[in-house]
């Protein structure tokens, strides 16, 4: 876990990778690879488009956000609420 550390700081991100059992030098090399740089840019662009400011954040159907480290039961509650909203919206569009 990031423990409220600044994961925008590469040194902190590398520390977290090591804590997760990854090799620091390989992580840094992979992070700097052309493919990863492109993926990271795309991810940051999407995060900006969706207004994401924290992790973890789930994007559902490109329109709903669930932010925060939720317990499984709380996540299920949130997903159930979204299911109800989606069903209600779909029903209103078909009438």
Beta strands, then each sheet from edge to edge (+ up, - down):
strand 1: 57-60
strand 2: 64-67
sheet 1: 1+ 2-
end
